[in-house]
């Protein structure tokens, strides 16, 4: 059995790693040649303002009195520049958003392993291609573009990480810091000849990262006064910096300005997922080489934004976020970032048709270069007779496209050249995706074969070990040897096939794993034959009925991944389960309690996703309710006649009650302190971390009687969960625990239907006592229902309060009792702990079910 468990862990580790390796591998390739527009650019320098967390509607919409929250920027888009919406991609987080803006590609998930700070892979960017770049802002964003740059021409000026405090009095100070430092920098350059000369070079970029709006949005929500006031301050700061830069350069008209955002934010102050409020960000471009506002009578947009924002008559130019990188490169005349997949938005450019055609041609060649490298890499690692090229862009087609586009430019047919280049870009992007996912089907099938094989093997081992459905058959040594050599030969062929294609070492694991797994399955052929014979002997009506019930149950589980309300349906079915069994007759009180708690639990999947609405009074009420329940449970322990009482157990119980009381106080106190903008009290922070540590230790010190140990685990986890709660989800583990306790009792009652001898009541069952393995019973059909209950409760634990949405759209308010300073790893770890706590409750309850129903946990 230990070898079996070890193999299971190993196999599942491979399954987990394969997800990232197959589906989330880096899209980047290296070895391309930089491509630059041959004509003179319209601007000598570029100023990029990125207002982190700024939603499009928050900037563009008018106040109730008809005025704009950002009057200067409103004036720019109405009188001086072009505007539109920049459409971002999931994950709508700061790092991938900035990479898309500045490097022109959509970052892969591997970046999260570095906390979005370091470069998991080196990439090119507009900053790297510039002559000089000076940047000011967050230490989470700026360093990655400096570290990814060649040479020493990207300079960063960051405030401290501790400044990014969600509990700060005014997060807009982060933006004021940036504006003040830019002013000092420009003023100081007048007395520094070297710096002054560098600033007057061509191809210079100034980057201002403004984090205040994002921080205020998380802390106070986007509809708050703080968020809107921060937009106003940014507007004033942009006005002042723009005026100062124009004055610094003697109003030479050679500066281009861009204001945009890396992502938006939901009404409840989170981002990361794909809600329109997260993916729609503003884009305003003005200055050298940029089109002035274009008056129109109609626009091809189905949404109602133009009407809401009173901008129906000004042409709206929407782009994908990655398109902004080639736009910046074109404005200042630097090579397009090597890995950029953006398409130059020509409508923003105020330049000759010749310049636009040349720029688009450069854009097409740059993306085609990536396609060629990707294709050659895949060709080198695939046998020639197995290689299937991307037919729309065969080598002859590439030459035809480029030759024809160059001919159009020479003949001054610029519109035709632009149209042809756009077609080439779209085909090259399709080809990039084709080669990036070239091996995905092949590797996915290998993993699927391993998964199906492992599942079958586990089922066969369980049937062979814990049922009498099959008879033990003596293995034939000759057949076993032939089988072994046969699978070994198959493994050698696969390994040789991978070797001659010089595949990565991970491919060997994914492709060879099915061989030993299916060898183990085929070795159990007698078990399969015995099982098939038993199944064929069953009545067809019973078999069909059983299959239909199983299918319905599994479908409910599958649908719950997409529609949370299906969990409610399942829980309501669970609620009536006792009515169709003997339990209703033999234990009516237990059955009624089960029904009531299942109905209560069924309410949670119908509630909004956690984090949308905070309700601290409800969290405090839950804390008080949990404290009262722990007080009532203390009475039986304190009775003098209780022979299971232990003074050490009472001490542990008192400590856990104290933890619950302290957690409730800390939640209330922290909320009040943050509401008054006094930050996180240090005492509250210390208590929170001490509670977290003690909640992991105290259950191990509690009584070894089953009920007391389970209750101790529930109290300890509840104290931590309270600290991580912001609303109704605080009640969830309490109700779930109630269901779990009654479930254990219900399973004991259900087992009496089979006439099996029972262990003592689970309240006095000591699970550390030596277990007599001869008393373990065989599996029967009801265990399938029992295992389904376990899986269903695990899924309910995960989706019951929409915790998966909290993972995608992380709300920092959940961790404010522990820390308010931005720390991705620490906050992510605490969030994962919050998600895991209901899992632990269900898993402990299922282990208790196994023990009390005399079934081997193995």
N, C-alpha and C positions, 0 to 999 in steps of 0.2 A: 504493500500500500504506500509507504513513503516514496518509493521510486515512481509509482503511479501519480502521486500528487506532484512530485517534482517535475515529471514530464508534462503534466497539465499546466503548471505555472510557466514552464519554458515555452510551450506551444502558444499559450495565450499572450505571452510577451511578444512573440513573433507576430501574432495577429495584430497586436496594438501598434507595434513599430511599423508594420506594413502599411497601415492607413496613411501615415505621414510620408513614408517613402514612395508609395505608389500615387497617392492623390495630391500630396502637398509638397512635391519636390520643387526645388528652385527652378524658375523659368529662365534664369540668366545663362547666357553663353558668352564666351570671350574669344577674342581674336579678330574682331571687326576693325575696319579702317574708318577713322573719323570722317564725317561728311559735313561740308560747310558750303553755304551759299556763296557763289563767287562774286556777287555784286556787293556794293557798299551798303552797310546797314543804316537804318534811319536814326538809331540812337547810339550814343557813346556809353551810356550807363543805364542801369535798371534799378529801381527801388521796389522791392517786394515786401508788402505788408501781409502777414498771415494772421488773421484774428481767430485764434484757436477756439473752436466750439461755436462759431457764429452761424446761426441759421439764416437762410435766404430771406424768409418771411420777416424775421426780426429786424433785418436791416432795411428791407424795401417797403414794408407796410407803414402806413401813416397812423399817427395817433388819433384819438377820438376828435381832437380839435382840428384835424387836417394837416398838422405839421409832422415833419419827419424826425425820428429819433436821432438821425445822423444828417443834419442839414447840409454840411459841406459835401459829403459824398453824394447826397441826392442832387445837389447842384452840379457836381461833376458829371453824373450820368445823364442829366437833362441838357447840359450845355457844352461839355468838353470832351467826353469820352464815349466808349462803348460799354455795354453791360449785358449780363445774362446770368444763367444758372450753371454752375459747375456740378456735374453729377458724379458723386463719389461711389466707391464700391465697398462692399463688406470685406474685411472688418472696418467699420468706421471708427478707427482709432487714430491717435495723433501721429504715430510713427509711419504706418503705411500711407496715411494721407499726405504727409510731407514728402515721402519718397515718390509718390505719384506726381506731386506738384513739381518737384525739383529734378527728379531723375527720369520721370516719364514712364515708369512701369509700375505695375501693381504687385506689391511685395508678397512673397509666399509666407506661409504660416511659420516657417522655421525661425523667423525673426522673433517670435514670441519667446523662444527658448533663451534669448538674450535680454528679455525684459524690454524689448523695443529700443534698447539703448545702443548696443554695439552693432557692428556689421557682421552678420553671420556669413554673408558673401559680399565681396567687393563689387561696387557698382559705380558707374560713371554718373555725373550730374552736371547741371548747368554751372554750378559753383566750381566744379573741377575744371570745366572748359573755359571759365572766365580768366581774365588777366589777374584780377584781384577780387576777392569777396570778403566783405566785413559783415559779421552777423551778431545780433544781440538777442538775448532771450533765455529760454529754458535750458538747463543742463541735460534734459532728457532728449532734446531734439538737435541742438546745434553740433555737438561733438561728432555725431555719426557722419555728417557731411564733410567735416574737417579730416576725420580719420580715413574716409574713403577717397580723399583727394591725393593726387600725385604732387610731389613738391611741397612748397610751403607758401601757399598764396591764399589759403582760406583761413581767416582769423575769426575767433569766437570770443564773445564777452558774455558770460553767464552769471546770473545771480545764484545763490546757494540753493541746494535741493530743499533745505529746511524752509525756504521762503514760500514753497508751494504748499501752503497750509489751507485746507478746506475750512478750517475753523477760524481763519484770520479775520481781523476786524474789517478789512476792505481788500479783497483780492485785486482790485483795480490798481493797487500800488505796484503790482508786477509790471503792468503796462507803463505806468508812470516812470518806473525804473528804466525801462527800455528807452522811452522818449528822452529822458534826462541824459542818459549816457550817450545817445546819438548826438544830442546838442553839444555836449562837452567834447565829444570826439571831433566834430566839425570845427568847433572853436579852437581846440588845441592844435589842429592840423595847420592853422595859419602861422604858427610859430615853429612848425616842424617841417623843414623844406623837403625832406625825404618822403614823409607821409603826404604832404601837399602835392608833390609830383606824382605819387602813386595814385592819388585820388583823381588826378586830372588825366590819367591814362584812358584809353578806350577799353571797352569790354569789362567794365567794372560793375559789380553787383553789391547793393546794400540790402541786407535782409533783416527785417524786424519781425521777430516772433512774439506775438502778443497773447499771453496765456490767461490774462485776467478774466475774460468773458467765459472761458471754459470752466475755470475754477468757481466763479460765481454761479454759473449754471448748475454745476454739481451741488454746490452748497445751498443754493436758494431757489433753484428751478428757473427756466428761461422766461417765465411770465412774471418774475419778481421785479421789484423796484431796483434791486442791486444789479441784476443782469442788464436791464435797460439803461441804468445810469452808466454802467461800464461801456456800453456801446456809444453813448454820448461822449464819454471821455476819450475813447479811441478815435472818434470822429474829430474831436478837437485836436488830439495829438497828431493825427494824420495831416490835418490842415497846417499845423505849425511846422511839422517836419518838411512837408512839401514846399512850403513857402521858404523855409530856411535853405533847402537844397537848391531851389531855383536861384535864390540870392547868392549862394556860395559859388555857383557856376556862372554868375553874371547873366542869368536868364537867357542862356544860349539856345534853349529849345531842343537840347539833345538828351534829355532825360525822359525815360519811359517809366510809368508807375503802374503797378498792379496791386489791387487789394482783393484778397479771397480768403477762404477758410479751408481747413483740412477736413472738417466734418461738421455736421450740425449737432442737434441734441433733441431728445424727446421732451415732451411737456413735463415729464417726471424727473428730468435731470440726468439722463443716462445716454450713452451712445455705444456703438459697437455693432449693432444689428442693421437691418435694411429698411427701417421705417423712413418714409419720405422726409420727415423732419430731421433725420440723421444724414440722409444722402443728398439733399438739396442744399447747396452752399452758394453764397453770392460771388460774383466775379465782376469787378469794375476795373477797366483798363483805360488809361489816359496818358497824354504826353506825346513824345516824339514817335512818329510812325504809326500812330493809332487813329482809327477812324473817329470822326465826330458823330454825335447822335444822328441817327437816320430816321426821319419821319415816315411813318407808314399808316395805311388806313385799316389793314387787316393783318393778322399774324397766325401762322399755322400751329397753334397750341390748343389742345383740348381742355387743359386745366383752366381754372378761373383766376389764376394768380394775377394776370395783367389787370383785370378789372378791379380786384381787391387792392392792388398796389397803385392804382391810377396811373398805369404806365402803358395803356393800350396803344398810344400813338408813337412810342419810341421802340425801335426794332430791338427785339430780345434775341441775343445770340447765345444759345446754349452750347456747352462743350462737355466732353468727358474730362475728368480731372487730369488724366495723363496728357491731354492736349495742351495744357498750359506750359509744359516744359519746352516743346518745340516753338511755341509762341515767344517765350522769353529768349530762346536761342536765336530766333529769326530777328527779333528787335535789336539785339546788340551784336549780331553777326558772329556768334561763336558756333563751333560744331554742335550738331544735335547730340544729346547724350546717347552713347553707344547702344544702350539697352532700352531706349525709349520706344514705346509702342503707340505714342500719341500721334494724332493727325493734326497738322498745322491748321488752326481755324482762320482761314484767309479773310473772313468778313471783319475781323478785328484790325486788319492791316490797312493803313492809308499809304499806299505805295503804288508804283507802276504795275501794270499787268505783267510786264517782263519780270520784275522782281518776284511777284507772286508765283509765276510759273516756275522760275528757277528754284525758289524756296520749296515748292511742292515737289519738284523733281529731286532735290536734295533729301527731302523727307522720305520719298519712296525708295531711293537708293539705300538710305540708312537702315530702313526696316528690311529691305531685301537682303542686305548684308547679313543681318541676323538669321534670316531664313536660310541662306546659303551655308552658314556655319553650322546651324542646327541640322540641316540635311546631311552635310558631310560627316558630322559626328555620328549620326544614326546609321549612315551607309557603312562607315568603318566598323561598326559593331554588329552588323547583320550580314549573314551570308547572302551573296549576290542573288541566288535563285529564290531567296525568301523575301528580299527587300521589295517593298511596294512604294514607289515614289508618289509624291503629291502631284497628280497629273495636271491640274490646271496651271502649275508653274514649273513645267519641265524646263530644262536649260535653254532649249530653243525659244520657248515662250518668253523667258526672262529677257533674252537678247532682243526679241521682237518688240517687247514693251518699251525697253529703254531706247532702242534705236528710233522707234516711232515717236516717242515723247520728245527726244532731242530734236528730231526733224520738225515737229510742230513748233517748238520754240524758235528754231532757226527761221521758219516760215512766218513767224509772228502770229501763229494760231494759238494764242495763249490759253484761251478757254478750253480748247480741245486738249492741250497738253495737261492742264490741270485736271480735267475729267479723267484722262487716261492714267495719270499718276494716282488719283484716288482709287481707281479700279485696281491698280497694281498693289497699292497699300493694303486694301481689303483682302486681296488674294494672299499676299505675303503674311498677313496676320492669321488668316485661316491655316496657312501652311505651318506657321510656327506652332499653333495649337495642335495641329495634326501630328507633327513630329514630337512635340512635348508629351503627348498622350499615346505615342506609338505603341509602347509596350504595356499599356494599362490593362487592356483586355486579357492579354496573355498572363500577366502577373496576377490579375484579379481572379482568373479562373484557377490558377494554382492555389491561391489562398482559399478560395471557395471549396476546392477539392479537399484541402487539408482540414478545413472547418467541418465539412460534412463527414469526412472520415473520422475525425476525432470524436464528434458527437455520436456516431454509430458505435465506435469502440467503447465509449463510456457507457452507453446503453447496454451493450452486450456484457460488459464486465459486471454491471449492476444486476442484470438478469441472471447471469451465471452464479454470482455470489449470494444474492439475496432472494432468489425465488427457486421454486421447484418445477419450473416450466420446462427445463431441459435436463437431460441426463448427461452425466460425465462420460465422455468418449475418450478412450485411450488413443493418443496421437500416434500416427504411423511415422517412424523416424525417416524413412525414405521419402515420403511425401513432404514432410517438414523441411528436409534438406533441399529438395527440388524447389519448393516454394521460396526458400531463403535465397537460393542462387538465382532464381528467376527475377525476384525483386532487386537483388544486388546488380544484376545485369542491366535492368531498366535504369537504375540509379546511375550506373557508369555511363550509359548512353546519354542521359540528360546532362551529366557533368561534362562529358566530352563536347556535347553540343554547345554548352555555355562557354567552355574553354576556348574553342576555336572562334567564338564571336567576341572574345575578350569582354565578357559581361562583368558588371560590378559584383563584388563578393556577396552582396545582399541577395542578388538574383539566385545564387546557389542555394541559399537557405529557403527562399520562397518556393523554388521549383523542385528541390529535393525533399522538402518536408512531407509532401503527400506519399512518398515511397514507404518510409517506415510506418507511417500512420495506417495506410491501407494494407500493409503487410500484417500489422497487428489485427486488423479487421478480418482479413481473409483467414488468418489462423483460427479464428473463432467460427469457422464455417459450420461445425456441428451444432453450435448454439443457435446460429441463424436457422438451420434446418429444423431444429427442435421447436423454436419459437414459431416458425411458419406453420408447422404441423398443429401446434396448439391453437393458433389463430384461426386456422381453417376448420377446426372442430367446433368453434363457437357458432351460436345462432346468428344468421345474417342480419336479422332485424336489430339484435343487440349491438353487433359490430358497427352497423351503419349509424345507429343512434349515438353510439359512443364517439364515432368519428365526427359526426355533425356537431356534437357538443364541444369537442376539442377544437374543431375548426372555428366555431363561433367565439370561443374563449380567446384563441390566438388572434383572431381578427380584431377583437376589442383591444387587445394589447398593441397590435400594430397601429390601429387608428388613433390610439392615445398619444402616439408620437407626433401626430399632426393636429389632433383635436382633443384638447384636454377634457372636454365634457364627456367623452366616452368613458372616462374613469368613473364619472358619476353614475353612468348606466351600470357599469360593472359592480360598483359598491351597493347600488340598490338591489341588484340581483343577489349579492351576498347577504343583504339584509333579510331577504325572504327565504334564504337557504334552509334555516331550521324548520320552517313550516312544512317542507316536503321530506323531512327526515324524522326519525324517532326522537331527536333531541328535544323537540317542542313538547313532547309528552313527558320525558324523563327529567328535563331540567328547564322548566318554563322560565324561571327567573333569569337564568344565565342567557337563555335564548332571547328574552326581551331586552336585556342589557346589550347583547350583541347587535340586535336590530337597531336600537336607538343610536348606538355609537357609530354603526356603519352609515346611518342616515346623516349623522353629524359630519362624519368624514367626507361624505359625498358632496357636501356644500363647497368644500375648498376648491375643487377643480373648476367650479363655476365663478369663482372670484377673479378679479383682475390679477394680472401678473404682479408678483411681489416687486415693490419699489416704486410703483406708479403713484401710490397714495400713502403717505406716512400717517401713522396713527399711534403716537407714543402713549396716550392714555390707555389704549387697548393692550399694549405691551406691558404697561405697569399693572393693569388689572390681571393679566395672565400670570405675572410674577406673584401677585398676592394670592391668586387662586391656587397656584402650585405650592405656595408656602402653607396655605390652609390644609391642602391635601397631605402634605408632609407632616403637619401637626397631628391630623387625625390618625395617620399611620403610626405615629409615635405611641399612641395609647396602648395598643396590643403589645408593643415591645416592652413597655414599662411595667406591665402586670407582673406581680411577684411570682405568680404560678406559671409564668411562661418559661418552660424548661429550655427553650431555644434562645433565651436571652443571653446576651454577653455584654459586659460593660464596655468593651472596646467597640462593639457594634453601635452602642448608643452614642459614643463619642463621634464616630464616623457620621452617624445620622445627624447629630447636632451640627457638625461642620458643614454638611450639605445643606441643611436648613439655613445656616448662616450665609452660605454662598448664594442661595436663592434670594434671601433678603437683601444682601449687598448688591447683587446684580440688578434687582428692581430699583434700588436707590440710585445706582450708577447710571442706569438708563435715563431716569427722570432728571437727575442732576446734570448730566452731560447735555441733554437736550435743552434744558433751560440756559445753560452756560453758552452753548453755541447760538441759541436764539438771541441772546443778549450780546453776541459777538465778543465774548470773553475767552474764546478758545477752549481747548480740552483741559480741564483741571488735572494736574499731575497726579493727585491722589486717586482720582477716578481711573486714570490710565494704569497706575500700579495695581489697583484692586482688580481691574479687568484682566490683566495678564496673570495675576496670581490665581484668579478664579479659573482661568483657562488651564493652567498647569495642574491645579489641584483637582479639577474635574477629570483629568486623565489618570490621576493617582488614587483618589479616594475609593472608587469602585473596587479596586484591587484589595483594599483593606477591609471591605465590608464582609458581612456574613456569607458563608458558603451555602446557606439555604437558598434554594432557587428563587423563591418569591422575593426575599430580601435583597439578593444580589441584583435581580432585574430592576427592582424599585430603586436601588442605589444607582444603577447605571442611568436610569431615567432622570433622577434628580440631578445628577452631575452634569449630564448633557444638556438638561433644560437650563441650568444656570449659565452655561456658555451660549446656548442658543438665544436666550433672552438678550444678551449683550450684542448679538449680531442681528437682532430683529428691529424692524422699523414700522411694522404694522400687524395686520391680522395673522401673518405667518407664525407669530409667536405661539398662537393657540394650536398650530398644526401638530407639533411633536407631542403635545399633551393629549390631544384626541387620538392620535395615532398610537400612543402608548396604551391608552385605555382599550383600544381595539385589540392590540397585541396581547394584553393580559387576558381578555375574555376569549381570544382565539385559542390560547393554550388550554383554557378550561374546556372550550367547545370541542377541541380535538380529543381530549380525554373522554368526553361524553360520547363522541362519535365512535371511538374505539370499542366501547362496550357493545356496540351493535354486532361486533365480530366475536363476542364472548371471550375476549382475551383477558388474562389476569392483569391487573393494573398495579403500578407502583403506588406508594403512598401519595396522599394529596400533594400537589406541587408546592403548596405553601410551606411544607415541612420537608421537602425532598432535598437532601444534601448531595449536590452533584459531584463532590470530591470523593465520596465513598467509592471504594473499589467496585467496578462494574462487572457483573457476571455476564460474559459474552454469550453464554449458553441461553440466557433469557431473551436475547435479541430475537425478535420475530421476523418472519418472512414478509416480503412486500405483498400488498394486495391492491386491488384496483383503486381503492379510496386514496392511496398514496399519490396517485396521479393528480387527483383533485387537490390534495394537500400541497403538492409541489407547485401547482398552478396558483394557489393562494399566495404562496411565498413570492413567486415571480410578479404577480399582480401587485402585491403590497410594495415590492421593491420599485416598480414603475410608478406607483402612487407616491412613494417617498420622493421620487425624482421630479415628477411633474405636478404633484399635488398643489404646490403653490407657485408653479411656473419657474422653478429654480433654474431650469436650463436657460430661460430668458434672462435671468439674472447673470448667468455666466456670459452670455453674449452682450448684454446691455448692462454692464456692471454699474451699480449704484453705490458710490463710496459711502453714502450715509450708513450702510450696514456695518461699517467698521469704525465709525467715529468714536466708539467707546475705547477702542484700542489705539488708534492713531488717526491724525487728520492730515499729516504731511504726506504728500504723494509718494508712494513706494509700491511699484507694480507687483513685485514678487510677494511682499508681505501682505498686501491687500488681496492679491489673488489667492494666496495660501489660506487666509482667513475665510474667503468666499468658498473655497473648496471644502473647508472644514464645515461650514454651514450646510452645504449640500450633502455632505457625508453623514451628518448626525442622524437624520431620519433613516438612512441606510443601516447604520449601526443598530438602531432600535429594532428594526425589522429582522436583521440577521440574528441578534441575540434571542429574540422571541422564537425564531424558527429553530434555533439550536435547542431551546427549551422544549419546543414541540417534539423534536426528535427524541430527546431524552425521556420525556414523560410518556411518549407513546411507544417506548421500548424499541426504537429503530436505531440502528447503528448510524452515527453521524457520518461515517466514512461512506 
